[in-house]
Amino acid sequence: MKERIIRMELTDLEKILREQGTIKKNEHLNDAHIEPGELVIRVLAEDK
């Protein structure tokens, strides 16, 4: 099996997640890690 690295700017990923309705306008990506079978993303929400 060959390995390759995929890199993406967080702002680009935030845009995709907002378009899909996954994160809200007041939320921003903070951290991410891989668990078996899934990508876990931590977001921070601005206080209103």
mmCIF file of the N, C-alpha and C atoms, coordinates in Angstrom:
data_MODEL
# 
_entry.id   MODEL 
# 
loop_
_atom_site.group_PDB 
_atom_site.id 
_atom_site.type_symbol 
_atom_site.label_atom_id 
_atom_site.label_alt_id 
_atom_site.label_comp_id 
_atom_site.label_asym_id 
_atom_site.label_entity_id 
_atom_site.label_seq_id 
_atom_site.pdbx_PDB_ins_code 
_atom_site.Cartn_x 
_atom_site.Cartn_y 
_atom_site.Cartn_z 
_atom_site.occupancy 
_atom_site.B_iso_or_equiv 
_atom_site.pdbx_formal_charge 
_atom_site.auth_seq_id 
_atom_site.auth_comp_id 
_atom_site.auth_asym_id 
_atom_site.auth_atom_id 
_atom_site.pdbx_PDB_model_num 
ATOM 1   N N  . MET A 1 1  ? 0.851   -1.171 0.000  1.00 0.00 ? 1  MET A N  1 
ATOM 2   C CA . MET A 1 1  ? 0.000   0.000  0.000  1.00 0.00 ? 1  MET A CA 1 
ATOM 3   C C  . MET A 1 1  ? 0.897   1.235  0.000  1.00 0.00 ? 1  MET A C  1 
ATOM 4   N N  . LYS A 1 2  ? 0.555   2.213  -0.826 1.00 0.00 ? 2  LYS A N  1 
ATOM 5   C CA . LYS A 1 2  ? 1.313   3.459  -0.880 1.00 0.00 ? 2  LYS A CA 1 
ATOM 6   C C  . LYS A 1 2  ? 0.616   4.516  -0.032 1.00 0.00 ? 2  LYS A C  1 
ATOM 7   N N  . GLU A 1 3  ? 1.413   5.369  0.560  1.00 0.00 ? 3  GLU A N  1 
ATOM 8   C CA . GLU A 1 3  ? 0.895   6.455  1.381  1.00 0.00 ? 3  GLU A CA 1 
ATOM 9   C C  . GLU A 1 3  ? 1.074   7.767  0.643  1.00 0.00 ? 3  GLU A C  1 
ATOM 10  N N  . ARG A 1 4  ? 0.111   8.674  0.802  1.00 0.00 ? 4  ARG A N  1 
ATOM 11  C CA . ARG A 1 4  ? 0.272   10.027 0.290  1.00 0.00 ? 4  ARG A CA 1 
ATOM 12  C C  . ARG A 1 4  ? -0.320  10.991 1.301  1.00 0.00 ? 4  ARG A C  1 
ATOM 13  N N  . ILE A 1 5  ? 0.124   12.207 1.250  1.00 0.00 ? 5  ILE A N  1 
ATOM 14  C CA . ILE A 1 5  ? -0.318  13.226 2.201  1.00 0.00 ? 5  ILE A CA 1 
ATOM 15  C C  . ILE A 1 5  ? -1.217  14.219 1.477  1.00 0.00 ? 5  ILE A C  1 
ATOM 16  N N  . ILE A 1 6  ? -2.344  14.511 2.079  1.00 0.00 ? 6  ILE A N  1 
ATOM 17  C CA . ILE A 1 6  ? -3.267  15.510 1.548  1.00 0.00 ? 6  ILE A CA 1 
ATOM 18  C C  . ILE A 1 6  ? -3.294  16.664 2.540  1.00 0.00 ? 6  ILE A C  1 
ATOM 19  N N  . ARG A 1 7  ? -3.041  17.862 2.046  1.00 0.00 ? 7  ARG A N  1 
ATOM 20  C CA . ARG A 1 7  ? -3.069  19.052 2.905  1.00 0.00 ? 7  ARG A CA 1 
ATOM 21  C C  . ARG A 1 7  ? -4.149  20.000 2.411  1.00 0.00 ? 7  ARG A C  1 
ATOM 22  N N  . MET A 1 8  ? -4.812  20.659 3.368  1.00 0.00 ? 8  MET A N  1 
ATOM 23  C CA . MET A 1 8  ? -5.848  21.617 3.019  1.00 0.00 ? 8  MET A CA 1 
ATOM 24  C C  . MET A 1 8  ? -5.809  22.747 4.041  1.00 0.00 ? 8  MET A C  1 
ATOM 25  N N  . GLU A 1 9  ? -5.947  23.969 3.571  1.00 0.00 ? 9  GLU A N  1 
ATOM 26  C CA . GLU A 1 9  ? -6.022  25.112 4.479  1.00 0.00 ? 9  GLU A CA 1 
ATOM 27  C C  . GLU A 1 9  ? -7.298  24.990 5.314  1.00 0.00 ? 9  GLU A C  1 
ATOM 28  N N  . LEU A 1 10 ? -7.211  25.340 6.589  1.00 0.00 ? 10 LEU A N  1 
ATOM 29  C CA . LEU A 1 10 ? -8.382  25.245 7.459  1.00 0.00 ? 10 LEU A CA 1 
ATOM 30  C C  . LEU A 1 10 ? -9.527  26.115 6.965  1.00 0.00 ? 10 LEU A C  1 
ATOM 31  N N  . THR A 1 11 ? -9.202  27.281 6.394  1.00 0.00 ? 11 THR A N  1 
ATOM 32  C CA . THR A 1 11 ? -10.265 28.156 5.889  1.00 0.00 ? 11 THR A CA 1 
ATOM 33  C C  . THR A 1 11 ? -11.030 27.490 4.748  1.00 0.00 ? 11 THR A C  1 
ATOM 34  N N  . ASP A 1 12 ? -10.338 26.727 3.910  1.00 0.00 ? 12 ASP A N  1 
ATOM 35  C CA . ASP A 1 12 ? -11.010 26.003 2.821  1.00 0.00 ? 12 ASP A CA 1 
ATOM 36  C C  . ASP A 1 12 ? -11.917 24.912 3.379  1.00 0.00 ? 12 ASP A C  1 
ATOM 37  N N  . LEU A 1 13 ? -11.430 24.186 4.376  1.00 0.00 ? 13 LEU A N  1 
ATOM 38  C CA . LEU A 1 13 ? -12.236 23.133 4.994  1.00 0.00 ? 13 LEU A CA 1 
ATOM 39  C C  . LEU A 1 13 ? -13.441 23.730 5.724  1.00 0.00 ? 13 LEU A C  1 
ATOM 40  N N  . GLU A 1 14 ? -13.245 24.867 6.414  1.00 0.00 ? 14 GLU A N  1 
ATOM 41  C CA . GLU A 1 14 ? -14.360 25.538 7.086  1.00 0.00 ? 14 GLU A CA 1 
ATOM 42  C C  . GLU A 1 14 ? -15.442 25.908 6.079  1.00 0.00 ? 14 GLU A C  1 
ATOM 43  N N  . LYS A 1 15 ? -15.037 26.421 4.931  1.00 0.00 ? 15 LYS A N  1 
ATOM 44  C CA . LYS A 1 15 ? -16.000 26.816 3.894  1.00 0.00 ? 15 LYS A CA 1 
ATOM 45  C C  . LYS A 1 15 ? -16.829 25.614 3.446  1.00 0.00 ? 15 LYS A C  1 
ATOM 46  N N  . ILE A 1 16 ? -16.181 24.499 3.200  1.00 0.00 ? 16 ILE A N  1 
ATOM 47  C CA . ILE A 1 16 ? -16.886 23.280 2.782  1.00 0.00 ? 16 ILE A CA 1 
ATOM 48  C C  . ILE A 1 16 ? -17.860 22.826 3.866  1.00 0.00 ? 16 ILE A C  1 
ATOM 49  N N  . LEU A 1 17 ? -17.403 22.815 5.119  1.00 0.00 ? 17 LEU A N  1 
ATOM 50  C CA . LEU A 1 17 ? -18.257 22.360 6.222  1.00 0.00 ? 17 LEU A CA 1 
ATOM 51  C C  . LEU A 1 17 ? -19.438 23.300 6.450  1.00 0.00 ? 17 LEU A C  1 
ATOM 52  N N  . ARG A 1 18 ? -19.249 24.602 6.236  1.00 0.00 ? 18 ARG A N  1 
ATOM 53  C CA . ARG A 1 18 ? -20.358 25.555 6.365  1.00 0.00 ? 18 ARG A CA 1 
ATOM 54  C C  . ARG A 1 18 ? -21.380 25.353 5.253  1.00 0.00 ? 18 ARG A C  1 
ATOM 55  N N  . GLU A 1 19 ? -20.894 25.154 4.034  1.00 0.00 ? 19 GLU A N  1 
ATOM 56  C CA . GLU A 1 19 ? -21.802 24.925 2.904  1.00 0.00 ? 19 GLU A CA 1 
ATOM 57  C C  . GLU A 1 19 ? -22.649 23.675 3.123  1.00 0.00 ? 19 GLU A C  1 
ATOM 58  N N  . GLN A 1 20 ? -22.096 22.672 3.792  1.00 0.00 ? 20 GLN A N  1 
ATOM 59  C CA . GLN A 1 20 ? -22.815 21.429 4.069  1.00 0.00 ? 20 GLN A CA 1 
ATOM 60  C C  . GLN A 1 20 ? -23.692 21.526 5.320  1.00 0.00 ? 20 GLN A C  1 
ATOM 61  N N  . GLY A 1 21 ? -23.578 22.636 6.060  1.00 0.00 ? 21 GLY A N  1 
ATOM 62  C CA . GLY A 1 21 ? -24.365 22.811 7.273  1.00 0.00 ? 21 GLY A CA 1 
ATOM 63  C C  . GLY A 1 21 ? -23.795 22.093 8.485  1.00 0.00 ? 21 GLY A C  1 
ATOM 64  N N  . THR A 1 22 ? -22.547 21.641 8.383  1.00 0.00 ? 22 THR A N  1 
ATOM 65  C CA . THR A 1 22 ? -21.919 20.907 9.480  1.00 0.00 ? 22 THR A CA 1 
ATOM 66  C C  . THR A 1 22 ? -21.497 21.837 10.608 1.00 0.00 ? 22 THR A C  1 
ATOM 67  N N  . ILE A 1 23 ? -20.977 23.016 10.268 1.00 0.00 ? 23 ILE A N  1 
ATOM 68  C CA . ILE A 1 23 ? -20.613 24.003 11.289 1.00 0.00 ? 23 ILE A CA 1 
ATOM 69  C C  . ILE A 1 23 ? -21.367 25.302 11.018 1.00 0.00 ? 23 ILE A C  1 
ATOM 70  N N  . LYS A 1 24 ? -21.568 26.082 12.084 1.00 0.00 ? 24 LYS A N  1 
ATOM 71  C CA . LYS A 1 24 ? -22.314 27.338 11.997 1.00 0.00 ? 24 LYS A CA 1 
ATOM 72  C C  . LYS A 1 24 ? -21.368 28.497 11.712 1.00 0.00 ? 24 LYS A C  1 
ATOM 73  N N  . LYS A 1 25 ? -21.952 29.662 11.380 1.00 0.00 ? 25 LYS A N  1 
ATOM 74  C CA . LYS A 1 25 ? -21.146 30.844 11.044 1.00 0.00 ? 25 LYS A CA 1 
ATOM 75  C C  . LYS A 1 25 ? -20.240 31.275 12.193 1.00 0.00 ? 25 LYS A C  1 
ATOM 76  N N  . ASN A 1 26 ? -20.682 31.090 13.434 1.00 0.00 ? 26 ASN A N  1 
ATOM 77  C CA . ASN A 1 26 ? -19.897 31.541 14.583 1.00 0.00 ? 26 ASN A CA 1 
ATOM 78  C C  . ASN A 1 26 ? -18.907 30.486 15.079 1.00 0.00 ? 26 ASN A C  1 
ATOM 79  N N  . GLU A 1 27 ? -18.749 29.379 14.351 1.00 0.00 ? 27 GLU A N  1 
ATOM 80  C CA . GLU A 1 27 ? -17.828 28.314 14.747 1.00 0.00 ? 27 GLU A CA 1 
ATOM 81  C C  . GLU A 1 27 ? -16.604 28.295 13.837 1.00 0.00 ? 27 GLU A C  1 
ATOM 82  N N  . HIS A 1 28 ? -15.463 27.928 14.433 1.00 0.00 ? 28 HIS A N  1 
ATOM 83  C CA . HIS A 1 28 ? -14.202 27.870 13.699 1.00 0.00 ? 28 HIS A CA 1 
ATOM 84  C C  . HIS A 1 28 ? -13.466 26.586 14.058 1.00 0.00 ? 28 HIS A C  1 
ATOM 85  N N  . LEU A 1 29 ? -12.781 26.007 13.070 1.00 0.00 ? 29 LEU A N  1 
ATOM 86  C CA . LEU A 1 29 ? -12.031 24.780 13.310 1.00 0.00 ? 29 LEU A CA 1 
ATOM 87  C C  . LEU A 1 29 ? -10.886 25.053 14.270 1.00 0.00 ? 29 LEU A C  1 
ATOM 88  N N  . ASN A 1 30 ? -10.666 24.134 15.194 1.00 0.00 ? 30 ASN A N  1 
ATOM 89  C CA . ASN A 1 30 ? -9.627  24.290 16.200 1.00 0.00 ? 30 ASN A CA 1 
ATOM 90  C C  . ASN A 1 30 ? -8.603  23.159 16.146 1.00 0.00 ? 30 ASN A C  1 
ATOM 91  N N  . ASP A 1 31 ? -9.066  21.916 16.038 1.00 0.00 ? 31 ASP A N  1 
ATOM 92  C CA . ASP A 1 31 ? -8.181  20.760 16.130 1.00 0.00 ? 31 ASP A CA 1 
ATOM 93  C C  . ASP A 1 31 ? -8.860  19.571 15.461 1.00 0.00 ? 31 ASP A C  1 
ATOM 94  N N  . ALA A 1 32 ? -8.056  18.625 15.014 1.00 0.00 ? 32 ALA A N  1 
ATOM 95  C CA . ALA A 1 32 ? -8.621  17.415 14.410 1.00 0.00 ? 32 ALA A CA 1 
ATOM 96  C C  . ALA A 1 32 ? -7.689  16.240 14.665 1.00 0.00 ? 32 ALA A C  1 
ATOM 97  N N  . HIS A 1 33 ? -8.270  15.057 14.712 1.00 0.00 ? 33 HIS A N  1 
ATOM 98  C CA . HIS A 1 33 ? -7.471  13.840 14.818 1.00 0.00 ? 33 HIS A CA 1 
ATOM 99  C C  . HIS A 1 33 ? -8.249  12.684 14.192 1.00 0.00 ? 33 HIS A C  1 
ATOM 100 N N  . ILE A 1 34 ? -7.546  11.613 13.940 1.00 0.00 ? 34 ILE A N  1 
ATOM 101 C CA . ILE A 1 34 ? -8.139  10.431 13.323 1.00 0.00 ? 34 ILE A CA 1 
ATOM 102 C C  . ILE A 1 34 ? -8.397  9.373  14.393 1.00 0.00 ? 34 ILE A C  1 
ATOM 103 N N  . GLU A 1 35 ? -9.598  8.828  14.384 1.00 0.00 ? 35 GLU A N  1 
ATOM 104 C CA . GLU A 1 35 ? -9.930  7.653  15.179 1.00 0.00 ? 35 GLU A CA 1 
ATOM 105 C C  . GLU A 1 35 ? -10.310 6.567  14.186 1.00 0.00 ? 35 GLU A C  1 
ATOM 106 N N  . PRO A 1 36 ? -10.299 5.323  14.583 1.00 0.00 ? 36 PRO A N  1 
ATOM 107 C CA . PRO A 1 36 ? -10.609 4.260  13.627 1.00 0.00 ? 36 PRO A CA 1 
ATOM 108 C C  . PRO A 1 36 ? -11.908 4.530  12.857 1.00 0.00 ? 36 PRO A C  1 
ATOM 109 N N  . GLY A 1 37 ? -11.767 4.732  11.566 1.00 0.00 ? 37 GLY A N  1 
ATOM 110 C CA . GLY A 1 37 ? -12.924 4.910  10.699 1.00 0.00 ? 37 GLY A CA 1 
ATOM 111 C C  . GLY A 1 37 ? -13.539 6.292  10.663 1.00 0.00 ? 37 GLY A C  1 
ATOM 112 N N  . GLU A 1 38 ? -12.945 7.284  11.362 1.00 0.00 ? 38 GLU A N  1 
ATOM 113 C CA . GLU A 1 38 ? -13.547 8.611  11.322 1.00 0.00 ? 38 GLU A CA 1 
ATOM 114 C C  . GLU A 1 38 ? -12.539 9.724  11.594 1.00 0.00 ? 38 GLU A C  1 
ATOM 115 N N  . LEU A 1 39 ? -12.860 10.904 11.084 1.00 0.00 ? 39 LEU A N  1 
ATOM 116 C CA . LEU A 1 39 ? -12.104 12.122 11.344 1.00 0.00 ? 39 LEU A CA 1 
ATOM 117 C C  . LEU A 1 39 ? -12.873 12.905 12.395 1.00 0.00 ? 39 LEU A C  1 
ATOM 118 N N  . VAL A 1 40 ? -12.232 13.228 13.499 1.00 0.00 ? 40 VAL A N  1 
ATOM 119 C CA . VAL A 1 40 ? -12.863 13.961 14.592 1.00 0.00 ? 40 VAL A CA 1 
ATOM 120 C C  . VAL A 1 40 ? -12.337 15.394 14.555 1.00 0.00 ? 40 VAL A C  1 
ATOM 121 N N  . ILE A 1 41 ? -13.256 16.362 14.438 1.00 0.00 ? 41 ILE A N  1 
ATOM 122 C CA . ILE A 1 41 ? -12.879 17.773 14.327 1.00 0.00 ? 41 ILE A CA 1 
ATOM 123 C C  . ILE A 1 41 ? -13.461 18.529 15.511 1.00 0.00 ? 41 ILE A C  1 
ATOM 124 N N  . ARG A 1 42 ? -12.608 19.280 16.203 1.00 0.00 ? 42 ARG A N  1 
ATOM 125 C CA . ARG A 1 42 ? -13.053 20.116 17.317 1.00 0.00 ? 42 ARG A CA 1 
ATOM 126 C C  . ARG A 1 42 ? -13.244 21.541 16.797 1.00 0.00 ? 42 ARG A C  1 
ATOM 127 N N  . VAL A 1 43 ? -14.373 22.160 17.154 1.00 0.00 ? 43 VAL A N  1 
ATOM 128 C CA . VAL A 1 43 ? -14.645 23.532 16.735 1.00 0.00 ? 43 VAL A CA 1 
ATOM 129 C C  . VAL A 1 43 ? -14.802 24.424 17.963 1.00 0.00 ? 43 VAL A C  1 
ATOM 130 N N  . LEU A 1 44 ? -14.495 25.695 17.779 1.00 0.00 ? 44 LEU A N  1 
ATOM 131 C CA . LEU A 1 44 ? -14.712 26.704 18.809 1.00 0.00 ? 44 LEU A CA 1 
ATOM 132 C C  . LEU A 1 44 ? -15.842 27.607 18.342 1.00 0.00 ? 44 LEU A C  1 
ATOM 133 N N  . ALA A 1 45 ? -16.746 27.952 19.251 1.00 0.00 ? 45 ALA A N  1 
ATOM 134 C CA . ALA A 1 45 ? -17.863 28.836 18.922 1.00 0.00 ? 45 ALA A CA 1 
ATOM 135 C C  . ALA A 1 45 ? -17.636 30.186 19.586 1.00 0.00 ? 45 ALA A C  1 
ATOM 136 N N  . GLU A 1 46 ? -17.809 31.259 18.800 1.00 0.00 ? 46 GLU A N  1 
ATOM 137 C CA . GLU A 1 46 ? -17.692 32.609 19.345 1.00 0.00 ? 46 GLU A CA 1 
ATOM 138 C C  . GLU A 1 46 ? -18.885 32.882 20.248 1.00 0.00 ? 46 GLU A C  1 
ATOM 139 N N  . ASP A 1 47 ? -18.632 33.586 21.357 1.00 0.00 ? 47 ASP A N  1 
ATOM 140 C CA . ASP A 1 47 ? -19.722 33.991 22.244 1.00 0.00 ? 47 ASP A CA 1 
ATOM 141 C C  . ASP A 1 47 ? -20.527 35.086 21.558 1.00 0.00 ? 47 ASP A C  1 
ATOM 142 N N  . LYS A 1 48 ? -21.831 35.034 21.757 1.00 0.00 ? 48 LYS A N  1 
ATOM 143 C CA . LYS A 1 48 ? -22.694 36.058 21.149 1.00 0.00 ? 48 LYS A CA 1 
ATOM 144 C C  . LYS A 1 48 ? -22.981 37.155 22.121 1.00 0.00 ? 48 LYS A C  1 
# 
